[in-house]
Amino acid sequence: MEIGHFIGIIIALAVLIGVGMYSANRVKNAADFDTGGGRGSVFMVSGLLLGSLIGGQCTIGTAQLSYTYGLSAVWFTMGAGLGSLVLCLIYVAPLRRRRDVTLLEVIRKEYGETAEYLGSILCSVGILVSIISNVVASSALMMALTGLNLWICAVLSVLLMCCYVVFGGAWGAEMGGMVKVILLLATSAVCLVLCFAKSGGPVALGGTLELHISDLFSRGAGKDLSNCMSAILGVLSTQTYAQAVWSAKNYHVAKKAALLGCLICIPVGFAGMVVGLYMRNVGLTAPSEAYPLFLMQNLPPVIGGIGLGALLITVVTGGGGLALGVSTIFIRDIAGRLAPKVNHGNTHIVAMRLCILGVLSFAGLVAVMIPGALINDLGFLSMGLRGTVVFIPLTLALFCRGRFRRGPVLASMVAGPAVMLFSNLVWSPVDPLLGSVAVCLFICMFGYKSREVDRL
């Protein structure tokens, strides 16, 4: 690290902190904190969406995975981008019509409070795993930059995430996400050009590493395609992305923001994969440090420092945005039901801020206990858990209102994640995610009410 690197990092972080402090002044009530008051423009809404969607998994995690396994690293960002596209084409309209604040509220109105409580707990566990992966990525980045020990880097990561979202809530997430997208797109473009220029082009890089199209499934076709499906279902089942849809000032803005999320997420992930492949070819680093060390070694110090700052902002905004989502679920769907005063006025804002602080502190504690974990594997697990809990009940509540009984739907919300976790612990001929989603749908079908029954 040279002084220029630190100058670049400070410039990037100063912009993020300034945006966080400015956004705090925009928060006048609970609606402003949770959804930005429903006044978001295309760029603001896409900032909230991409602030969480493009986190440590899409950048540092993808570079780590491609360094280790090659082309199969593409599946997380491919799934995240496709999930944003499906959100745009299919889910934005029914979500906007519901005018709720959380996905679990949608499920509660259709299947009762028990479904809401159960879904809130299970879904929060899934999101928490993803927050942990972002803290792991942020800590690895800070260790590469500073040489400090893991505990100190984890504490610094949590503090930065708190600055991002604790004060401004959705406003801070939207504006910080916009800053991140601009910096990260520029960084990704520079990295792609440098990687291909230094290796003689994409064909030469692939030839040096002896890459083939079959390497897209180097971890096994079933596992890689399942990981892609996990990311798609995770996007459709995560509170933060639904909050982005509800924060838009109208339906058309929400659709454009979701489409923009798809168009940005995939190329950013592709750049991370290429960086990991290049660094594997050079063979000079640990996998989790591939991306930051590439920026340090191949760019002028100040520019490289801004790129490092963009990476740091990426993992900070990813973890902070997800912490906002899980805190909204907990305060709105659990604490708010037990003590209604929590969801009103300044009490709600204080409760949300304390909850975000608690969630991030817990994630930091867990992150230091699993420093060697593959960041993207945690991301796939997180999105898979969210998908098995929420995806089928949410889809039925949005598109098949009044057609399914509560009991079987409630049973499916327990059976889905149980089947997924069990299948991951023992050998199974069926992919764990696909099997668990199939079980959820099969159980729900027992509660189907035909129109003939309604007429009787």
C-alpha positions, 0 to 999 in steps of 0.5 A: 500500500502506498500513500496514493492508495490511501488517498483514493480510498479516503476519497471514496469513503468520504463520498459514502459517509457524506451521502449517509449523513445527508440522507439522515436529514431526509428522514422525517418519519417511519415511512421515510426510513423504511421505503424512502417515503415512496418517492424514489426515482429510477436511479434512486430505486436501482441504487437501493436494489443494487446496493444489496444485490451487488455485494461481496458475492458479486465482486470479491466472492466471484473473483475468489470462486473463479480463482478456485473453480474457474468459469463456474463463478459466473452463476451467482451474478447470472442468477442475481441478474436473471432474478432482477429481470424476473422481478421486473417482468412478473413481480413488480406489478402485483407487489405495487398493487399490494402497497405493503411494507414487507413481504411477510405482510403480503403472506400474513394477509393471505395465510394468517399471522402464524405464517408471518411469524414463522416466515419472518424468523426463517427468512431472517436467518437466510438474510443473516447468512448473506450479511455474514458473507458480506462481513467476511468479504469486507474483512478479507478486503481490509486485511489485504489493505491494512495487514490488521488482524481479523477481529479489527477488520471485522469491527471496522467493517461493521462500523462502516455498514452502520454508517451506511444505513443506520442513519438514513435507512432507505434514503441512505441505502438508495443514495449510497447505492447510486454512489457504489454503482457509478464507482463500481462500473468504472472500476469493472470496466478498467479491470476488464481492459487491463486483464485482457490487455495484460494477458493478450485478450480473452482467447489468450487468457482462456488458452493459458488456463486451458479453459473450456466451455465445460468449465462453466460446470466445473463444480457439477452441472447440478450444483452450478445450475442450482446455485443459479436458481438459488440466486433467482429465488433469493432475489424474488424472496428478499425483503430488501429488493421488495423495499426497492420496488415499494420505494419507487414513486410509481409502477414504471419507475420500479420496473425500469429500476429492476431492469437496470439492476439486471443490466448492471449486475451481470457485467460487474460479476463478469469483471470479477470472474475475469479478475479471478482468472487473471490472478489465478494465472499469475498465481500470486495471492490467496483467492479471497484477496484476488480482486483487491491485490489486482487493483493494488498491483496494476493501477496507479495508486490514487486510481487503484485506491478509488477502485479499492474504495469502490470494492469496500463500498460494495461490500459495505452497502451489500451488508448494510442494505440486507441489514435494513431488510432483516431489521424491517422484517423483525421490527414490522412483523415480529416486534411490531405485532407484539408491541404496536407502539414500536411501529409508530413515530420516532420509536420505530426509527430508534428501534430500527437503528438499534436492530440494525446495529445488533444484526451487524454486530452479530454478523461480525462476531460470526464472520471472525469464526469462519474466516476461510469460508467461500463467500459465494457458497454462503450467498447461495445458502442464504438465497436458497433458504430465503427462496424455500421459505418465501417464494412459493407462499408469496407467489401464491398470495400474489397470483392465486389469492383465495385459492389455497388453504392456510394449513398446507401453506404453513406446513410447506414453509417448515418443510421446504428449508428442512428438506433443503438442510437435510439434503445438504447433510446427506447424499440426495439424488435430487438437487437440494434446492429443487427438491425443497421447492418441489416439496413446498409446491406439492404440500401446498397443492393439498390446500388447493380450493377449486372454483367448484368448491367455492360455488358449493 
